[in-house]
Amino acid sequence: MSDAGSTLRNRKPATSESAQDDTPDVAKKLAAVAPKPESGSFLSFLFLVFGVVSLTAFAVAAGRYLYYQNPADYFWPKPREPWAAVPGEAEWVVDFAADLEKRNAVVAAFKHAWSAYERDAMGDDEYHPIARKGTNLTEAGGIGYTVIDSIDTMLIMGLTDEYDRARHWVENSMSFDRDADFNTFEARLLSAYELSDGDELFLARAVDLADRMLPVFDTPSGLPYSRVNLATRVGSPDPDHRGLVSTAEAATLQLEFRYLGYLTDNLDYWDKVENVMKVISQARLPKGLTPIFMNFEVGKFITSEIRLGSRADSYFEYLLKQYLQTGSVETNYRLMYDDAMQAIHDNLIEVSKRQKLTYTVEIHPRRQMASPEMSWVRTLKQDHLVCFLGGSLMLGATTAHARPSAAGSVSIPPNESQLSPVGQRDWTTGANLIETCVDTYRTATGLSPEIVHFREGIDSGKGDWYIKDAKPPGEPPVYDARYILRPETVESLFIAWRLTGHPKYRRYGWEIFQAIETHCRVPGGGYASVLNVEEVPVTWEDKMETFLMMADVTQSETLKYLYLLFSDETVLPLDQYVFNTEAHPLPIFRPTARAGHF
């Protein structure tokens, strides 16, 4: 920040209209706590879409929204011409009305899982739905991770009774004074603060947590440690990767700390995470490539895998989101985003040989035998984590890469003339990546494996992707074959739905939800991971991955995006909110201090 004495905000954001009548009572508050879009802002495309010659528009929602009634000139992804030629795909009517039956089914699923957790493990960090017990992240006790991660979902879904009990626990039982090391993570209570009309309890808890986390930035470079003792307020490195921090860990605190700085006028929160982005920007390799590990002593990348999945995903996800979060005034994040997306297209995007599926590859370093030389090997492997990228690219195309003449008025769905050449490229790649991610759900269970590999041109097999070293049914499955309730594909479906109104995205989401209900739902409450997506009946795993937490209990992220997919467009509109990597919404705001100009 250039002016340490300047403030980040002058007042709370202005309010906007409430949601439609079929929205739950608590959820109706969402529009009231969100800032109005700036006049002329590119983000107003969800609120006002200008007519385009040769297309007929019609008004819905009391005349506040304009959409194409017959979007025959919709910008179709050109590399996937067969997709556009499917009967019924070329034309559709945009209708954002809530699908109440499906939305209510998602709410019932959340209540099924939450009630089991509340019954058996209230306040514990994790829940094991088969054993019906909770566990904590450390021997010193937990911090209520599951409760923290679920409160904003209750507010969004209008679950007043569940919310009141959860809030009571936060007020009377929550404690961060735990003498143990925790993984560095986000101050998630800020979404609860925002969606509860500014309940000061959540802001106070978020400040307490953030203050305990600030020491993670006390490294020579300012890159954060991977762990922090919340009681002693001392950061420490990952014991398995001494001296290193993953790129995702380093760049996953930005949205929360920036917004906390805005709310409290405490520039220390803002400066710490902005310095991280400055270090990463200065350390980037030629052509924008970003390895998955950095040395926090010197602030440089080390030789390590280049990929978009684990240990890297949040970095790429947050480049665009940081730019959007502050009303698109921080141009440096836009430049970093453009550079990264260009590098991805130049080096990591591939198209399969037969089905023409768009996917991403990884680049791994290999040292030559008896030689100091290093070579780089492309691996045709894609994690489910990468499936966030499809929706992100489509959102970037209609915001950061709308043509100047269309900024703030990109239609839903967009017309080719409204997107710059880069925007057209990103929209095409994003839409096609979503189709690929949906294709990985075409398994015996209808659930996607954790990791897929793609076939070389000479490989034999029924499809273009496969589970590496897959075992036949009845044998112990490989890790890649499991489904652990990941939200990334559903996140992209939600974004694509909001940007196009195409009914197929709701259809895909409903198919995924039905597969979850069929194969992951535990009768006594909760949802379990599936060990092998190609084996029916399934075998469950009653073990929580640390990163999942609530995702294994209620699939909080997955269910939240499914709920939004089947809600009307006034609930958390994309021109008023950004979602952090755990699906917690934070409002878009305009800082008064000069920021993002490192």
ABEGO torsion letter per residue (X at the ends): XABAABBABABBBBBBBBBBAABBAAAAAAAAABBBBBBGBAAAAAABBBBBBGBBBBBBGGGABBBBABBAABBBBAABAAAAABBGAABBBBBABBBAAAAAAAAAAAAAAAAAAAAAABGBABBBAAAGBBBBABAAEBAGAAAAAAAAAAAAAGBAAAAAAAAAAAAAABBABBBBBBBBBBBAAAAAAAAAGGBAAAAAAAAAAAAAAAAAABBAAGBBBABBBAAAGBBBBBAABBGBBBAAAAAAAAAAAAAAAAAAGBAAAAAAAAAAAAAAAAABBBGGBBBABBBAAAGBBBBBBBBABBGAAAAAAAAAAAAAAAGGABAAAAAAAAAAAAAAAAAABBBBAAAGBBBBBBBBBBBBBGBABBBBBBBBBBBAAAAAAAAAAAAAAABAABBAAABGABBOBBBAAABBAAAAAAAAAAAAAAAAAAAAABBAAGBBBABBBBBBAABBEABABBBBGBBBBGBBBBAAABBAGBAAAAAAAAAAAAAAGBAAAAAAAAAAAAAAAAAABBAAEEBBBBABAABOBBBBBBBBBAAAEAAAAAGAAAAAAAAAAABBAABGBAAABBBBAAGBBBBBBBBABBBGAX
